[in-house]
Amino acid sequence: MKVIVDLTVIPLEVGISLSKYIAACEKILTGAGLKTQLHANGTNIEGEWDVVFDAIKKCHETVHMMGAPRIFTTIHVGTRTDRDQTMDDKIMSVKAKL
């Protein structure tokens, strides 16, 4: 099943800057062959359900290995059964109405 996910991973108790942890996750996501779109408060991910969620698990494992004792993550998940839809499709639909 195809899925579009909005993922925000927040390592806790590691200081103020989180960019090295986010960069590590981005490498995992792209290394898994997933289409991603980084934004100011997270990452949009497009792909097959199992591949996406396996990559999210690897992000957690990696961030913990990097020294984060705790991680707070939010995940918004969208699926459709009536047709295929990409992140780009969704954005273009809104932009066409502006």
C-alpha positions as CSV (number, residue, x, y, z in Angstrom):
1,M,0.0,0.0,0.0
2,K,1.3,3.5,-0.9
3,V,1.5,6.0,1.9
4,I,2.3,9.7,2.4
5,V,3.7,10.4,5.8
6,D,4.6,13.6,7.6
7,L,7.3,12.8,10.0
8,T,8.8,14.9,12.8
9,V,11.6,13.3,14.9
10,I,12.6,15.2,18.0
11,P,15.6,13.9,20.0
12,L,15.4,14.9,23.6
13,E,18.2,15.7,26.1
14,V,20.8,16.3,23.4
15,G,21.1,20.1,23.4
16,I,19.6,22.8,21.3
17,S,20.8,21.9,17.8
18,L,19.1,18.9,16.3
19,S,20.3,19.2,12.7
20,K,22.8,16.4,12.8
21,Y,20.1,14.0,14.0
22,I,17.7,15.1,11.3
23,A,20.4,14.8,8.6
24,A,21.1,11.2,9.8
25,C,17.4,10.4,9.3
26,E,17.2,12.1,5.9
27,K,20.1,9.9,4.8
28,I,18.3,6.8,6.0
29,L,15.1,7.8,4.2
30,T,16.7,8.6,0.9
31,G,19.0,5.6,1.2
32,A,15.8,3.5,1.4
33,G,14.8,4.9,-2.0
34,L,12.0,7.0,-0.6
35,K,10.9,10.3,-2.0
36,T,11.2,12.9,0.7
37,Q,10.5,16.6,1.0
38,L,12.3,18.2,4.0
39,H,10.4,21.2,5.5
40,A,11.0,23.5,8.5
41,N,9.4,21.2,11.0
42,G,9.8,17.7,9.6
43,T,9.9,15.6,6.5
44,N,7.2,14.4,4.1
45,I,7.8,10.9,2.8
46,E,6.2,9.0,0.0
47,G,6.5,5.3,-0.6
48,E,5.3,1.8,0.2
49,W,4.0,1.3,3.7
50,D,6.5,-1.3,4.9
51,V,9.5,0.5,3.4
52,V,8.5,3.8,5.0
53,F,7.9,2.4,8.4
54,D,11.1,0.3,8.3
55,A,13.0,3.5,7.5
56,I,11.3,5.3,10.4
57,K,12.3,2.5,12.8
58,K,15.9,2.8,11.5
59,C,15.8,6.6,12.1
60,H,14.9,5.9,15.7
61,E,17.6,3.3,16.2
62,T,20.2,5.6,14.6
63,V,19.2,8.6,16.7
64,H,19.4,6.5,19.8
65,M,22.8,5.2,18.8
66,M,23.9,8.8,18.3
67,G,23.3,9.4,22.0
68,A,19.7,10.6,22.3
69,P,18.2,8.9,25.3
70,R,14.7,9.8,24.4
71,I,12.9,10.6,21.1
72,F,9.5,12.2,20.6
73,T,8.0,11.6,17.2
74,T,4.9,12.6,15.5
75,I,3.6,10.8,12.4
76,H,0.7,11.8,10.2
77,V,-0.3,9.1,7.7
78,G,-2.4,9.3,4.6
79,T,-3.5,6.5,2.3
80,R,-5.9,6.3,-0.6
81,T,-7.6,3.4,-2.2
82,D,-9.5,5.2,-4.9
83,R,-6.4,6.3,-6.9
84,D,-2.7,6.8,-6.7
85,Q,-1.7,10.2,-5.5
86,T,1.8,11.7,-4.9
87,M,3.0,14.5,-2.7
88,D,3.4,16.6,-5.9
89,D,-0.2,15.9,-6.9
90,K,-1.5,17.2,-3.6
91,I,0.7,20.4,-3.8
92,M,-0.3,21.1,-7.4
93,S,-4.0,20.7,-6.6
94,V,-3.8,23.4,-3.9
95,K,-1.6,25.7,-6.0
96,A,-4.1,25.5,-8.9
97,K,-6.7,26.9,-6.6
98,L,-4.7,29.9,-5.5
